[in-house]
Amino acid sequence: MVQDYCGGRYDEDAPGIRAVICSEVIRWLAMQPGVLSERTGDVEVTYGAAASAQALSPASRAALKRYRPKLGSISLTRWGP
């Protein structure tokens, strides 16, 4: 997921990348299949038919923002008559 989000243009040994990967692994290991949401205060758990689609958390996306390719523009030139 990190490689897809960043476009493969990052150093896998960068401390920021490792921290995001480790936090995502911990987050996914802590989830129970079928649990959509969980709240600690007054213990509330919401179950669904299936677990939500796998995706990076908003915090991970924010941390990886600097590793994503930047948008830019290129100039085009017409060749020939």
C-alpha atoms as one frame of an Amber mdcrd trajectory, in Angstrom:
protein
   0.000   0.000   0.000   2.886   2.356   0.762   4.508   1.636  -2.584   1.248
   2.244  -4.434   0.587   5.468  -2.530   4.102   6.836  -3.056   4.552   5.604
  -6.601   7.652   3.572  -5.744   9.867   6.690  -5.520  11.173   6.429  -1.981
  13.954   4.819   0.006  12.525   1.849   1.919  15.100   2.396   4.678  13.990
   5.976   5.348  12.940   6.287   9.005   9.612   7.897   8.048   8.728   5.046
   5.700   9.631   2.386   8.267   7.580   4.122  10.962   4.511   4.277   8.704
   4.833   0.637   7.659   5.223  -0.496  11.282   2.263   1.580  12.461   0.054
   0.223   9.663   1.026  -3.375  10.482   0.227  -2.801  14.161  -3.078  -1.147
  13.251  -4.168  -4.013  10.979  -3.087  -6.690  13.466  -5.131  -4.990  16.199
  -8.324  -5.012  14.091 -10.757  -7.840  14.394 -12.384  -9.086  11.167 -15.865
  -7.665  10.738 -15.403  -4.766  13.160 -16.227  -1.475  11.470 -15.631   0.853
  14.411 -14.754   0.684  18.062 -15.029   3.229  20.878 -13.376   2.925  24.262
 -15.599   5.233  26.345 -18.696   3.204  27.293 -17.370   0.347  25.105 -19.172
   0.565  21.770 -18.358  -1.797  18.889 -20.003  -1.709  15.455 -19.953  -4.867
  13.344 -20.490  -5.156   9.619 -20.837  -7.927   7.064 -17.171  -7.580   6.157
 -14.188  -5.592   7.303 -13.615  -2.267   5.613 -11.402  -2.152   2.558  -7.709
  -2.089   3.295  -6.371   1.420   3.034  -3.766   3.594   4.654  -4.939   5.570
   7.654  -5.243   9.361   7.301  -2.236   9.770   9.637  -0.119   7.496   7.428
  -1.153   9.344   4.278  -0.172  12.639   5.908   3.226  11.232   6.942   3.875
   9.886   3.424   2.870  13.089   1.644   6.486  14.211   1.179   7.376  10.909
  -0.536   4.661  11.189  -3.192   5.566  12.440  -6.662   4.794  16.112  -7.151
   2.496  17.356  -9.868   4.108  19.419 -12.569   3.778  20.507 -16.143   5.764
  19.890 -19.278   6.011  22.038 -22.359   5.014  20.520 -25.677   6.518  21.438
 -29.020   5.095  20.550 -32.387   7.609  19.108 -34.834   7.111  19.297 -38.551
   4.846  21.329 -40.837
